[in-house]
Structures are given as C-alpha cells and as structure tokens.
Amino acid sequence: MSDTAGLIRAHIRDMEPYQPVYPFEVVARQLGKDPQEIVKLNANENPYGADPAVQEALRELQYAHVYPDPECRLLREALAAQLDVPIENLMAGAGADELIDLIMRLFLDPGDVLLNCPPTFGMYAFDAGVNNACLIDVPRKADFSLDLPGIERAAAKHEAKLLFLASPNNPDGGVLPDETLDRILDLPLVVVVDEAYVHFAEPGSSRLRAVLDRQNLIVLQTFSKWAGLAGLRVGYGVFPEALMPYLWKIKQPYNVSVAGVAAALASLRNSESLLENVENIIGERQRLYEILDEIPYLRPYPSQTNFILCQVVGRPATELKGALEDAGILVRYYDKPRLRDHIRISVGTTAHSDALKAVLAAME
C-alpha cells in the first residue's frame, strides 16, 4: 500500500464497493454485440424512455453555462402542485440516491446505528458504509415481509436512529402494509420510505402526504422510473418541515443540473402521457408474469413494480443469468444471502418479453 493510500479512512479501505449495472454501450462491447441486439432487463429502466417534450426542452436549454438554482424553486413549485404538498416540505436531489446519503449525513455520527431489512435496495447498506455507520440487519421473512418484532427489538437494543424501507421493495416488489408502517412509526427513530417504484403499485400506495402528520417520516420518490429520466438523475423527497433548515445547510449548493430540472419540468407538464406508459408497463408486467409462470424452472413472485423476482429451481441461477446474457438478454443476479437462487427481470416491451420467452423456452 502506498503512503497516500495509508491516509485513507480505514472504514473506506475495508468497505465493499457497490456493484452497479452498466449501460448498453459498455455491455455490448463486453459481449461483442451491437447495442441494438441487447435486451436490457437488468436495471428496471423505463423501456419507453423520456417524453418527447424532454428532448425538446434539452435542445432549447439556454443556461447550461449558468449554475442551477440551488433551491430548485421552479421544480419544487411544480412538484408541490402535482403532489399536493407544501413547497416548504420538498427538496430535490441528484436522484433519490443523493437524498439517501444526505439523510444519513444529517443524522449519523460514526458508529450510530442504521437498521436495514435485507433483501432490499443495496444503496442503504452502501451509504451506511460510506458514512461509517453501524449497520444492523433485520432480515425479512421467507415471503419478504418485514420481521416487525425483530425491528422493534433491534431498535430498542441498539438505539437505532434510522430505518430505510423501500415500498414497493426491491427486489421482491411487495408494498409495505399501512398497519406495519404505523407500528414502526411509533418507534423512536426516523423512518425513510423509498417510493422509487410506487407509480407502478396500486392506487393509494404512496405515503407522501402522511409526512405532514408525522415528525419521524420521510418519503422519497424519483423521476428515474415512471418518467424515464434515470440518466438525468432527478429525485425528490418530502420531509418534516422541522428538518428542512438543517437539510438546506448540508445539501450541495448546485446539486440538480439545469438539464435535470428542465427534463423534470417537461415530464410534469406531460405526466398524462407518461402515466399511460406506466399503465402499459403494468399490463406487460401481468403478461410477463404469466410467461414466467409457465417456465418449469422458474417461480415468479407477484410484483407491484416494473420488475419481477423469480426463484430458479433445478439449476444454478448464476448459470441461467449467464446463458441469457450470451443470448443478449440481460437480467439481474445477486450473489447475496436469500437471493443466490433468484434472478430479477425488468418489465420491458412486448417484444422484449417475447424474446425472453423464446430463449427461456429453449432452455427447458
């Protein structure tokens, strides 16, 4: 180890890196294929992409040479009107990922406890590592529901400060029941509900407005999934008003780019057509579930997201993932406890599902 590396904080040297999903051009080069040959079903991206109005807004962008508004006022005003929440409770971020890290920096000193309920979104554990927090896992049950008594015991024993819960959860696609959340909110910690996929869930699944009545609830959403802006990195959160002065203190001043703001505003103006795409994805999700359910070696789970988790039976899941990749179809595999015999498949277009069906059937 060089002298310079020896100066790096010890917890950074020891932590595991996050395993990202790479874009079309990188994977195509690795596989020796043309990007157009790739069926990309491994990152839960919106197969319909951004609204055409987004492309127009980016072409007409006038102030790329000027720093963006540090308070994202135009975007927050539009979100406040769309979501029916006060602008004073809203903050925008460079994706919801930035807000996840910001929340941890707001609350956690080194060694403070954050509760995690795996299997779930890997960024919670990753950011806990970056912030040198003490991560206490309360694993989910066999059906991926929460171990509520386990959470309560861990919160009391470790004096936990934070709990992150994805609803719908990634990777299983299940929604957090109201009664479970209400009981968790009675604990003396801050609960962050990550609603990245809530637009694909049943109506009424969002807890955004509940933040206004709960001092220990934060809800995050993103433009990445429903609006197809994953590459532009725009997210937002609804926070208790008492937290906002402290969040403004520690937020990077120019965190959301002018391009991201322009794209998000165009998406909100054209939300009706984007939500039609969401309905198309929901419809294709049902069709994809039926396709997967007919494959003898797959056991798909019901989902309220734009992906379906499948248990692989009678063959190694990692080999199935590799065989699909050789055929140009990318799915997600997790080399983690409880998931080593599973793959996760994003919902694409009808053509994507048909291509996947043909390859899976040939492997029977």
Secondary structure, DSSP 8 states (H G I E B T S, - for coil): --TTGGGS-HHHHHS--------HHHHHHHHT--GGG-EE-SS---TT-S-HHHHHHHHT---TTS---TT-HHHHHHHHHHHTS-GGGEEEESHHHHHHHHHHHHH--TT-EEEE-SSS-THHHHHHHHTT-EEEE----TTS---HHHHHHHHHHHT--EEEEESS-TTT-----HHHHHHHHTSSSEEEEE-TTGGGS-TT---GGGGGG-TTEEEEEESTTTS--GGG--EEEE--GGGHHHHHHHS-TT-S-HHHHHHHHHHHHTHHHHHHHHHHHHHHHHHHHHHHHTSTTEEE---SSSEEEEEE-SS-HHHHHHHHHHTTEE-EE--STTTTTEEEEE---HHHHHHHHHHHHHT-
